[in-house]
Each structure stands twice: as structure tokens, then as C-alpha cells.
Amino acid sequence: MSWGSTNSAMIHQERVTRASTMGEAKSAQLIGQAIANNQAFITLRKIEAAREIAQTIAHSANKVYLSSDDLLLNLQEMNLDVNPKK
């Protein structure tokens, strides 16, 4: 491999890394805005996380005994009111 192709590969990798970092930063910014605009977004994320955890456990060949509180599955205790009283 010549120096030119190695340098080109390094530049390409740097660009990919930079683009990925910028995408992650934009994602974090959008999530922050969504949370600021609507607190129900956090509740939605918790429900999505609980669903993913439940699917993972359901497809596992192993037996799993865990508290639902530890799995974020305590959805009945969540305040799901869209317009909470202040």
C-alpha cells in the first residue's frame, strides 16, 4: 500500500468520524428540544425502552426473573397525563 492511498484512507476515515459525531450532536439537540417542548416525550421513551427490554427477554432462551421496577416496566405508576395540573 502506498503512502498516498494510506493518507487518502485516513482522510476518509476522519470525514466519516466527523460526520458521525455531527449527526450524534444534532440528534442530542433534537431530543433536548423535544423534551423541552413536551414532557410526554420522556414517557414515550420509557415506554419504548420497556418494550425493547420485554422483546429481548421474550426471545431469550434463558429463564429470567427480574423485578419489573428494574426493567422500567412500572408503566402503571407513570403519570401519563398529557396536560398535568400545575
C-alpha positions in Angstrom: 0.0 0.0 0.0 1.4 3.3 -1.0 1.6 6.4 1.2 -0.9 8.2 -1.0 -3.6 5.5 -0.6 -2.9 5.3 3.2 -3.3 9.0 3.6 -6.4 9.0 1.5 -7.9 6.2 3.7 -7.1 8.2 6.8 -8.7 11.3 5.4 -11.8 9.3 4.5 -12.0 7.8 8.0 -11.6 11.3 9.6 -14.5 12.6 7.5 -16.7 9.6 8.4 -15.9 10.1 12.1 -16.6 13.8 11.9 -20.0 13.3 10.1 -21.0 10.7 12.6 -20.1 13.0 15.5 -22.1 15.8 14.0 -25.1 13.5 13.4 -25.0 12.4 17.1 -24.8 16.0 18.2 -27.8 17.0 16.1 -29.7 14.0 17.4 -29.0 15.1 21.0 -30.0 18.6 20.3 -33.3 17.5 18.7 -34.1 15.2 21.7 -33.4 18.1 24.1 -35.8 20.3 22.2 -38.4 17.6 22.2 -38.1 17.2 25.9 -38.3 20.9 26.5 -41.4 21.3 24.3 -43.2 18.2 25.6 -42.5 16.3 28.8 -44.6 13.4 27.4 -41.5 12.7 25.2 -39.7 11.2 28.2 -42.7 9.0 29.0 -42.7 7.8 25.4 -39.0 7.0 25.5 -39.5 5.0 28.7 -42.3 3.0 27.1 -40.2 2.3 24.1 -37.3 1.2 26.3 -39.7 -1.1 28.3 -40.9 -2.6 25.0 -37.4 -3.3 23.8 -36.4 -4.9 27.1 -39.5 -7.1 27.1 -38.9 -8.2 23.5 -35.3 -9.1 24.3 -36.3 -11.2 27.3 -39.2 -12.8 25.4 -36.9 -14.0 22.6 -34.2 -15.2 25.0 -33.8 -19.0 25.5 -32.9 -18.4 29.1 -35.2 -18.0 32.1 -35.2 -14.5 33.5 -36.5 -13.5 36.9 -36.3 -9.7 37.4 -38.3 -7.1 39.1 -40.5 -5.0 36.8 -39.3 -1.9 38.5 -35.7 -2.7 37.5 -36.8 -3.1 33.9 -38.6 0.3 33.7 -41.8 -1.7 33.3 -43.6 0.1 36.1 -45.7 1.9 33.5 -48.8 1.9 35.7 -47.0 4.2 38.1 -46.1 6.7 35.4 -48.0 9.9 35.1 -49.4 9.6 31.6 -51.5 12.7 31.7 -50.6 14.8 28.7 -51.6 18.1 30.4 -50.6 17.7 34.0 -52.1 20.1 36.5 -49.7 22.6 37.9 
